[in-house]
């Protein structure tokens, strides 16, 4: 994961996972609405996951 992707995960978690699919986007969006920190953690986990 690049520095810019990590920064995007911190600032705008749903936008950071937009290219990973609709399901990932919705999960991170809900987590971000519940709290900023869970959204960041979810985005980091999804972005670092190998496919």
C-alpha positions in Angstrom: 0.0 0.0 0.0 1.4 3.4 -1.0 1.7 6.4 1.2 -1.1 8.2 -0.8 -3.5 5.3 -0.3 -2.8 5.2 3.4 -3.4 8.9 3.6 -6.6 8.5 1.7 -7.7 5.7 4.1 -7.2 8.1 7.0 -8.9 11.2 5.5 -11.7 9.7 3.4 -12.1 6.0 4.2 -15.0 5.2 1.8 -13.2 6.8 -1.1 -10.0 4.8 -0.5 -11.9 1.5 -1.0 -14.1 2.7 -3.9 -12.1 0.6 -6.4 -12.4 -2.6 -4.3 -16.0 -3.1 -5.1 -19.5 -2.1 -3.9 -19.5 -4.4 -0.9 -16.3 -3.0 0.5 -17.5 0.5 -0.1 -20.7 0.0 1.7 -19.0 -1.7 4.7 -16.5 1.1 5.1 -19.3 3.7 4.6 -21.4 2.2 7.4 -18.3 1.9 9.7 -17.4 5.5 9.0 -21.0 6.6 9.8 -20.8 4.7 13.1 -17.5 6.3 13.9 -14.5 7.7 12.2 -11.9 5.3 13.7 -13.8 2.1 12.8 -14.0 3.5 9.2 -10.3 4.1 9.1 -9.5 0.6 10.5 -11.9 -1.0 8.0 -10.4 0.9 5.1 -6.8 -0.1 6.2 -7.8 -3.7 6.5 -9.5 -3.8 3.1 -6.6 -1.9 1.3 -3.9 -4.1 2.8 -5.8 -7.4 2.0 -4.2 -9.4 -0.8 -6.6 -10.5 -3.5 
